[in-house]
Amino acid sequence: MAVRRHVREGRMRAPRTVVALGAVLLSSAGCSGEGAVATAGPPAAGPARPGRAAVVAAADELARAGTARVRTAMEMVSGHTRVTIEGSGAFDLAARTGRLRVTLPPGTDGALPGERRRVRELIAPGALYMRNRAGVPADKWVRVDTTRLPDGNLVTGGATDPVTAAQLLRGAGRVAYEGVAELGGTRVWHYSGLVDIERAAAGAPPRARRQLRAAEKGFSGHTVPFDAYLDAQARLRKVQHRFDFAADPDGPPDADYTVTSTTELHDFGTRVRIRMPEPGDIWTGRIAAP
């Protein structure tokens, strides 16, 4: 498949925030381009657009869908160590706002061995708010400007929000149709390929462009392998990106990280109300990456 052949093209230099994320999680866990469509599009019962066009338009279709519930998972692997961050929540896809409850690996971010800290996150255009972080007062949120993060918050927040994940697909260049699958009882059409971050930023609307531009500047490699699953209405039901980068460009190969970020969407049209923190509820101190 196209993804398998080009995995190494997604190799990146880790931004400092991502290095901090890897160092915190892995030390606590212990060892344990350009291109045409590769194949023909889906059968007539699938999305109306052919393969690459449907993938590139995924962000627009999500905005039209309005709202959805989401599940996220981010798996980080370095050598023989593997840790996973999981999350769930809901998003107003048109407004690009959402909420997530993210569960960190056991013993990380100040939790006791065997305990898993649950962090509340609010996502807005250009901002990430987190609550229940180590070192932050219990009744306060901490705000992160995602346009200043070297990875554009594709990894730093411990989850790739569905809006950013879909915007990244605007950079799809090589797309292969992989067949029909089923997710939660819904028939979906599976595509794989590569996205170019620079192309995605160029094609994104202004509110999303700054975040993708940050990611474009922060990574030494510009292509990222993906798998995307669209339903018959061309709505993105699941997307997986694989980020492969060096924690230390001068370090040994076994210090490299591979991060696989998966986002699933369901229950489109669900009622979603997102209330952002008041200025007085925001803590101004500093924290490590989650």
N, C-alpha and C positions, 0 to 999 in steps of 0.2 A: 504494500500500500504506500501511497505517497508520503504519509507521515513517517512511516518507519524508515524510508530511504533518506529522509532529510532531517532526522532528529538533531544531528550535530550542528546543523545550520542555525539552530536556536540558541547556541552557546552564547552566554553573556558574561560580562564582568559584573559582579554583584555590587549594587549600591550599598553605601554604608549602613543604611537602615536595614537592608536585607541581611547583611553580614551580622548585624546585632541580633536580628531575629534568629538566624541559624545558630549563633553562638549560645544564646539563651536556651533555646529549645533542645538542641542536640547535646549540650553539656549536661542538661538536667535529665535527659532521657536515658543516657548510658548507651552501651552497644546493643544492642538488640539487632520573494523576488518576482520577479516578473515571471509570467507564464500563462498559458492557455488552460482551459478546462481539460482535465486529463481523460475523462470518459463522458459518455452521454449522460443526460440528465435523468431524473427519476421517471417512472411510469406516469401516465396521464392523471392517475388518482392522487399524485403527490402535489407539492406546491406548484402554483401556476408558472412561476419563473423557472428557467433552467438552473442547473446546479450553482454555478458561481454567482449568478445574479441574485438568487434566493439567499445565499449566505451573506453577501454584501449588504443586502437590504434588511437583514435581521433586526438591526437596531430600530429602523423605521417601523417595522411591523410590531415590535414590542411597545413602542410609544403609542401606536394605534390601539393596542390591546388594553392599555390603561393601567391595570393593576394585576398583581400576581403574588402568590406565596412562593418562597424560595428555600432551597436547601443548598448548603455549600460544604465543600470539603477541600482542604489544602494539605497535601502530603509532601513532606520534605525528606529527601534521602541523601545521606552523605556516607560513603563507605558502607559499613554494616549497620548503620543507625538509621532508623525510620521513625518519624513522628507525624501525627496527624492533628489538624485543627478542624473542628466541625462547627457548623452554624446553621441557623434556621431563622426565618423571619418573613417580612412582607415588604413590597415595594410599590410606590406610585411610579410607574415606568415613564409616564409622560412628564412628570415633574422632576424625575431623576432623584427622588428622595426615598429613603427606606430605613428599616430597622432590622437589626440582626442580634441574636444572642449567640455569641461565639464561645465554644468550649475549648480551652487550651489543654495541652497534654499534661498528664499527672506531674505534680511537683514543680511546675514552671510558674513564673511571674509571682513568686512569693508564696505559692501554695505549698502545703505540707506534702511529703512523699505519699503518693497514692491518691492525693486529692486533685481535682481538676477545677481550676478557676473558670468561672463563667463571666464573660465580659459582655456588657451591653454596648452596642454600637448604633449610631445614627449616621446615615450617609446623606449628604447634600452635594450639589454641584460645587466642587472645589474644596469640600471640607469633610472630615471624619471626626465624629465625637465619640469618646469612649468613657465608660463608667465601670467602676469596680476593678480598676487597675491597681496594682501594687504601688504604694506610695502616694495614691491620690485619695483625698478625703472622701468618705463613703457617700456623702451627699452632693458630690461635685462631678462634673464632666470635664474631660480634657479635650481640647480641640487641636486637630492637626490640619494644616493647610496642604491638601493633597496635590496642589499644583507645584509645590516646592519639594515634594518627595522625589528622589531620583528614579523611582520605579513607577511614578504616577499612581501609587496605591494599587498596583496590580497584585502585589504580594504583601506589602508591609502590614496591612490591616488584618492579616490572617484569613482573609476571604477576598475574592474578586467579585465586586458587586455586579449584578446582572447587566446593568446599563453599560458599565465600562467594558465588561466581557463582550457584549454585543457590538459596542463601538469599535473594539479592536478588530472585529471581523470585517470591517470596511476595508481592511488592508489585504483581504484574501486575494492571492494571485493564482496559485495552483490548487485546484479543487478536484477531488475524485469522489464519485458517487459510490458508496460502499454497500448500499442495499437498504431494505426495510427492516425495522426493528419495532419493539414495543416498550413503552415506558409508562408504568402506572395504568395500564389498560388502554393507552392511547397509541395509535399507529404513528410512527415517525420515520422520516427519511434521513439517512445517515450520510454525512459528507466528511471528508478529511482533507487536509492540505496544510498550507503555510500562510501566515499573515505577515505582512510587512508593516512594522509600527509606523514608519514614516508615511507610508501610503494611507494608513488608517487615520493618522492625524490630519493629513491634507483633506480627507473626505469627510471628517467629522464636523458637526455644527460647532459654533464658537464656544459654547459652554463646555463641551467635551474636549475641544482641541488643545487647550492649555495643559490638561492632565496627560493627554497622550504625547504632547510635545515633551513633557517632563520625562516620560518613559523613554522616548526616542533618544534623548540626550544622556540618560542614565545608563543605558545598556551599550556594550561594545558591539553586540550583534543585533541586527534589526529584524530577523525573521523568527517566528515562533510557530511550532507545529500545533494544530488544533484538530478536534473532532467536534462537529456540530450536528444536532438532531432537530429537525424541523417537523412540525405537524402539517396536516393538510391545509391549514390556513396560513402556512409559512411562518408561524410563530416559533421562536426558539424555545425548545423544551429542555435542552441540555447542551452545555458547551464545556469542553475541556481544553485547557491550554497547558503546554509543557515548557517550563522555563529551565534552561540548563546553563549554569554560570559558574565561574570560578570565585570561591570565597576570597582567595588571596591569589592574584595573578602570578606571584612569585613563589607560591607554596606548592606542596606536593599534589599530584592529581587526585589522591584519595580525600583531599579537603574540599573538592568540588561539591556543589549542591545541585540537585535536580528537584524542582518544585512542580508538582502537578496540581493545578487548580481546577476544580469541577463545580459548576453551578447548574442547578436544576430549577425549572419553573413549573408551577402547577396552579390550579384554582384561579385561572384568569377571571378578572372581573370582581374578585373579592373586595369587600370594603376595607380600605386602608386609610388611616389617619395618622400622619406623622407630625409630631410637635417637636420643634427644635428647642434646645435649652435657651433659657433667658441669659442675658449677659452675666447676671449675678450668680448663676449656677455653674459658670465655667471657671475651672482652676487654671492658673497661669504658669504652673511649674512644668518641669520637664520629666519625661518618662522614656524608658527604653522601648524599642519596637516590640509589638506583642508577639 
